[in-house]
Amino acid sequence: MTLPSNFEDLIIEAKGLKLYQKLILQLNKDLLYANIDLEFNEETLPTSLKLVLQETVFNLVNYKFSDYLNLLYIVDVSELKIKGLDGSDPLKLSEEVTFLILQREWQKVWFKAKYS
């Protein structure tokens, strides 16, 4: 599996394989496990998904850092990828982390669809 390199490619691939709703369900499941008070409707537009998740990540980084770390652990985002990000700009960091979260959730959904 080759992971999408940007948000647009991820959404195109998810919709093309008819797995976009499953991506949202997986994200909702992991947000619930991480005790993050956020749930997306299955019909949420990709742009809204990205913006709301990015705002949530931004707030977690700035105000609830332990909850942010817990979310990364629950989603299973690579520690090496997180350490490779530049944390000097919290807004840019939240955008990059949002993509890494969605990328990992996509990986989970894709593997489940392919191998189950």
N, C-alpha and C positions, 0 to 999 in steps of 0.2 A: 504494500500500500504506500502510495506517495501522498503525503499530507499536503493539502492546499497551502499555498504560500501567502494568501491574503484573504480577507473577509469575503470579498466578492466571489472568488473562486470556490470558497467553502460553500457558500449559499447556492451557487450554480450547481455544484456537484450534489449537494443535499437534495435540492429540488429535482434535479435530473434523475436521481435514483428514487425519488418519491419518499425521502427519509427526513424531510424538514420537520414534520410534526414529531417524529421520534426524537429528533435532536432537541426540540423544545421539552418534550417529556423527560428526557434524560437530564437536561439542565435543571428542570424543576425538581426532579428527584434528588439531585445532589445539593441543590440549594436548601431543600427541606432538611436533609441529613446534616447540613452545616449550620442549621438554625438561622438561616438568612431569611428575613421576612420579605420574600419576593417570589411571585409566581407568574409565569407567562401563560397567556391564553394560546391554545394551539394555532390560532389564526393570526398571531402577532406578526406584523410585517418585519422583515429582516432588519430594516433600518431602525425600527423602534426597539427591537431585541438588542441590537448593538448599543444604542444610546442609553437605554435604561440599565443594561448590565454594566456598561462603562461607568455610569454615574454611581451605581452601587459599589463597584470596585473602588472608585475614587474616594467615596465616603468611608469605606472600610479601611483603606490605606491610611487615611488621615485621622480617623476618629475611633476606629475599632480594629487595631492592627492584629490582635490575637484572633479575632473573627475572620479577618482576611487570610491569615496563615492557616486557619482551620479549613476555610473554603478551598484553598490551594491543595491541602492535604486530601480532603474528601474527593475533589475532582481528580486528583493525582496528576497535577501539572508537574513537569520535570523541574527539579530543583536547579539543575544546571542551566536550563533555559531562563528561569527566573533570575538567577545570579548573573546571567549574561546581559541583563537589561540595564539601561542607564536610569538610575533613580533620581536624577537631579531635577527632572520636571515631572511632578506628580500627575499632571494631566496626560502627558505622553506615556508615562508608565502605566496609568490605568487603561489607556487604549491598547497598549501592547499586551498587558496581562489579560484583558478581555478577549483578545484574539487567541491567546494561548489556552484560555479556558474553553472557548468554543472549539478550538482545534482538537483539544483532548476529548471533549464531549463527542465531537464528530467521529473521532477514532473509535470510541466505544460503540457508538451506534452502527458504524460501518461494519465493524467486526461481528457484532451480534447479527446483523442482517445477512452477512456473508456466510457465517459459520453455524447458524442455528436453524 
